[in-house]
Amino acid sequence: MELSKLVQDELDDLVNIYKHLHENPELSHEEKESSKLVAGQLETCGISVTRNFGGHGVVGILENGEGPTVMVRGDMDALPITENTGLDYASTARGKDPSGNDSGVMHACGHDVHMTTLVGTARVLSKSKDSWNGKIIFIGQPAEEAMSGARLMIEKGLFENFGAPDYCLATHVIPKLEAGNIMVKSGPIMAGTYQLKITVRGVGGHGAIPQECIDPVVLAARIVTSLQTIVSREFSPLDPAVVTVGSIHGGTRANIIPGEVIMEVTARFCNDEGHNRIFESVKRICKYEALSMGLSEDLLPIVEFDDESDLPATTNDSGLAEIVRRAAGEYLGEDKVHEAEMVMGSEDFSLFRTAGRKETPSCLFFTGATSAEEMDLFHEKGINPPSLHNSKFFPPPEPTIKTAVTTMAGTILKILS
């Protein structure tokens, strides 16, 4: 049966699955019911499923003779955001944010679409076995927002237990692209990232006698300002990078100069050179700003690298990106396929590319997730549609799901046919 008809036949039920997932989101590492739903849906397609692999991870295996192995990833976790969409299937779930505060829970990053795409792709390909040969690994991944789910599954032995794929595929919804369209590019499409903790030390004392102190608040301010020159003066304007100080805490009251200030920094980059340059520059700036204020060597700032947050850029293989383009062009229409620009958000899907014994050709494509009406407002009046991680974000279900499933299944058929 022709792919477009297979997808259309499944669409109503897939939209119902999507709405259920949207209405019942679960935070990172808590995806128990979402995982159960994904596993159950894969099993109804005749797929062999392993549950709770690396947290609440799901691994489904569909084999159909000799051929390449393709891995498809769909992430499952939601965000600590109180939904404000007004949808009749809006989430009213509650949970705890990373600081332990009570919060609403919402699929504000499209992982409900990603799970539905995984299920839809499984349904379509399980019904078209006469069109392909090989093996498909379906991954329901937990804790993408925490940037730890892919690493958990890999460290549990994902490829050792189920076989290393020859290709890895994923999609991510994107605003400012009308539903029904996709975007893809070769090379880096999402930034790599890591986080740093900087302990800025000083000599505390009374706020009235600063001459007897070395103020870590002032030093922290100087460091924050100097960190802004890393990207503006040490990187080529054609080489994307970001350094952000997102958290800074120090002191207890106005008349006490504290002994230390804690800063948290996130870095974004598109290659290994950028990864290393930012880290070395941060250490250099911290050291010499401290020395310039007269701090002794034993009180220099402590720069700690968070290994768990370290992700490479999501980099698309050029050959695989071209297959995605051809599949989308054939099944959606050439006018629905666009060249993506790199975004500075990050994805732990990038870890699958380097998890095997050799680098695996991988591709993540963007699926448009904005209604035609919202795009008209954007083009005509400059009104931005709600972005990812926004309490009002939601994609129009039918065209978004149809586009994602058609592109994903079409790409796999081209690889395995």
N, C-alpha and C positions, 0 to 999 in steps of 0.2 A: 504494500500500500504506500502511496506517496507520502513523504514526510509531513508536508503541510496539513494533509487531512488527518494523519495520526495525531498531530499536536492539537488540531481543532477539536477532534473527538474527545480528547482528554481535558480540554480547557475548563469547562464548567466545574468539574470535580477538583481540578487543581486550584481553581480560585477559592473553592470552599476550604480546601486544606490551608491555603494561604491565610484566609481570614481567621481560621481557628488558631494558626500559629501567631498571627498578629495580635489576636485578642488574649493570648496566653504566653507572653514572653517570659524568659528565664535568664537571669544574670549569668555571667561567666562562672564556670565550674558548678553551676546549679541546673544544667540543662536536662534534667532527668526525664521530664515528660516529652520535651521536644525530641530528645534522643530516641525515646520509645516510639514516638510517632514515625520518625524517619525510618527506624529499623523495621517497624511493622509494614510500612509502605513498600520498602525494598523487598521484603519477604513475599509480599503478595505478587511480586513480579517474577517469582521463582529464583530470586537471588539469595545466595548463601551469605548470611549475616553474622558478624561477630559484634556483640554489644559491649559497652563499657570498656573500650580499649583506649587506655590513656585518658582517665577521667570518664566522661560520658560519651567518648568517641564511638562512632559507628563505622564499621568497615563492611562493605558489601562486595561480593565477587560474582561477576557474571562472565562465564566462559563460553566460547562458541568456536571450537576448533583452533587451529594453529594460526597465529598472527601476532601482531604487536600488542603491547599492554598499555592501556590509557588509564590514567587516574583522573577522576573528577572530584573536586572539592566543593563542598557547601558548608559554610560556617553557621553555627546555630545559636549563639548567645545574643542577648539584648543588652540594653544600657540602662543605668539608673537615672531615667528621665521621666517626668510625669507627662503623659500624653495630653496634647491639646488640639487634636485634629477634628473633634466633633463627629467622627465616624460612628456608625451604629455597631461596628465591631472594634471600637477603640479599647485599648488595654486599661483595666483598672487595677492591675497587679501592683503589689507593693514589695519592696525589698530593702536591702541595706547597701548604701554606696560604699566605695572603698574605705571611707573614713568611719563607717559604722552608723551613719545617719540614715534615718528612715527616708525612703524615696519611692516615687513611682517607678515602674519598670516599663520600658517601651522598646519595640523594634524600630529604632530611629536610624538604623544604618542598613536596612534592607536585608538583614539575614533571614527574615521570613521569606523573602523572594528567593534567596539563594537556596534555602532548604527545599522550597517548592520546585525550583529548577532542577535540583538533584533528583527529586522524586519523578518529575515529568520526564526528564531525560532517561531515567531507568525504565519507565513505562513504555516510552516510544521505542527504545532500543531492544527491549525484551520482546516486543511485538514485531520486530523487523530483522530477525536473525538470518533470514535468507539474503540479507543485503550486506552482511559483514562477517568477518572472522577475526578472532583474537580474544582478548581478555580486557574487561573493564573493572577497575577498582573504584567503587563509590565511597567517598569519605564524607561522613557527617562529622565536622570538626567542632569541638568545644572551644570556648575561651579564646576566640580570636581577639576580642576587644582587650583582653588582658595580655595579649601577645605571648601566650604561653601554651595554647592548645596544640598547635602543630608540633612544637618541641616535645610536649608530653607524648604524643602519638609516635613520633620518630624515636624518642628515647626508649619507649616501650618495645620497639623492634618492628615498626610498621612494615618496612620493606623486607626485613629478614623473614618475617612471618608470612607475608602475603605476596612477596615478589616485588622487585624494583620495577617501576613503570618505565616505558620508553618515552612517554609524553605525560605532562601534567597540565590540566586545564582548570580554570576557575573563571567566574564572572563576578563583577561587583556593580551594583546599581550606581547611577550617577545623576545628580540634578543637572539642570540647564541643558539637557539633551532630551528631546521629546521621546516619549515612549513609542516603541516601534522601530527605533534606531539603535545601532551599536557604534562604539568607537574602539579602535585598536591601534597599536603601534609596535614597531620593532624596538628592541633595546629597553632601557629603563622606562617603566610606566608609573611606578610608585616608588617613593623614596625609601632608602634604608634609614634606620634610626637606632639610637641608643640613648640612655639616660645617665646622667652624672649627679652625684651628690657632692657638694663642696662645703666643707666645714671651714669657715673663715674664722681664724682665731685672732685674739688681741690681748690687751692688758686692760681689764675692767677697773672701774672705780666710780667716784662721784661725778655726776654731770657738771658740777660747778668747778672741778679742777681737771679739765681735759688734758692739761699739759703733763699730768702725771700718768696718763693712760695712753694706750694706742687703740683707737676706737675701731672695732671690727665692723660697725655699721657704716662708717665712712669708707673703710676699705672695701666692703661688699658693694657699696655704690660705685666705687671706682672700677671694680671688677666688672660689674654689670655693664657699665658704659664701654669699657674696653672690649668686652666680648662682642659688642656690635660691630667691631672693625674686622672680625675674622672673615665674615662673608663679604663685607663691603670693600675690604682692602687686601685680602689674601686669596680670594677666589676670583676666577675669571667671571665676568658678567654672564658668560654663556654656560657656566657650570653651576647648576642649581644647588643651593645649600641653605639651611636655616639653623640658627642657634637661638634658642629661646630660654630665658630664665622664667620659669612658670611658677616658682614658689620661693619665697624668701622669708625667713622667720628669725627674729633675734630680739632680745631685750624683754624686760618685764614692766618697766615704768619709765617715765620721762627723765627722771633725774639719776638714773643708773646707766653708766656705760657698761654694756655686757661683756662677758669674756669671749663669746663666740656668736656667729650668725650662720644659720644653715640655709644653703641655696640648692635648689634642684633645677637641673638644666636638661633640655632635650635637644638633640642634634638630628638633623635630617641631611641626607646626602644621596648621590646617585651612583657612587662607585667606591672601591676600596681606598683609593687615594684621598677622596673627600672624607671618608670615615676616619682615617689616620690623621689627616691634617687638622681637623677640628679638635681632636683629642689632644694632640701635641700643643696646639695653640692655646687651648684652655689652660693646660698645665703651665705653659710659659707665662701667660698673662697673670695667672694667680700668683706665681712665684715672684715675679718682678714688681708687680703692684705692691705686694707685701713688703718686699725689701725696700722699696722706695719710701715706705712709711716708717722704716726703722725697725721692723720686726726681726728678731733673731731667727736663725735657720731652724731652730727647734720649734718655732711657732708659725712656720709657713702653712698656708692653707692645705688641707687634705682633700685631694680630688679622688673620689671613689667611682669606679666604673661598674655599672650594673650589668653583669653578664646576661642575666635573664631577659633584659630589654634589648639586647643586641640583635638586630635583624639586618640582613643585606637588602639592597634594593630589589624590588620585584622587577625582574628583567625578562622580557619576552624574546624568545627565540625567533629569528626573522623568518625561517621556513614555516614554523608553526603559526606565526601571526598571519602569514600569507594564506595558509589553509583556512584560518578563521575568516579572513576577508572573502575568500572565494565561496565558502559555505554560506556566509551571510548574504553575499551578493546574489547567489543563486536562489536562495529561499526567501529572502526578504526584498530583494531588489537592490541594484547597485547604488541607487540614491539614498539608501538607508544605512550605508556603510561609510564611516567618517574616520579621518586620521585623528588619533587622540593626542593630547599634550600630556606630558608628565605631570602628575600631581604630587604634592609633598606629603600627603598622608602615607601611611605605611601599612604593610600587610604581612602577617606571618606565613602566608602562602609561599613567600619567597624561600622559606627554609626547605620546602620539598625539593626545590631545584638542586640543592647542593647536598641532600641527605644521602644519596646513594654513593656507590663506589666511584661513579663518574657524574659529571653535571648532566642533569636531565633536561632536555628541551621542554620549556614551559611557556604558557601563555595565559594571561589574565586579560579579558576584554571587558569593557564597560557597557552596561545595558542602560539605555535611556529610561528615566523614571519620573518624568515630568509630563503633566497633561498638556494637550494642545492649548487649552485656555490659559494656563499659567505661562506657557512659552510665548503666547501672543502678548501678554502683559509685560513680559521681560523685553521682548523685541520692540514693542511700541512705546512703553513708558519707563523702561529700565527698572521694573520691579522684580527683584530677584525671587525666584521660588524658594520655599523652605529648603535649607541645606541639610546634608547628613548631620546627625546628632542634634537636630532641632526638634522641639516638641510638636511641631506642626508638619513634620515630614511624613508623607506617605505617597507611594507610587500608584498610578491607576492600574489596578490588578491585571485586567485582561491583556492589554497590549504589552505590558512589561513582562509578564510571565510567558506569554506566547513568543515574544522576541527572544528571551533568554533561552528557553527550551529549544526553540527551532535552531538557533545559532549553535548551541552546545551539541545537540544531537547531530545536526548537520556536519559539524566539524569532525565528530567522532566517526561518522559514517565515511567521510572522505579519507580519514586516516586508516580505517580498518577494512574498507572495501577493496 
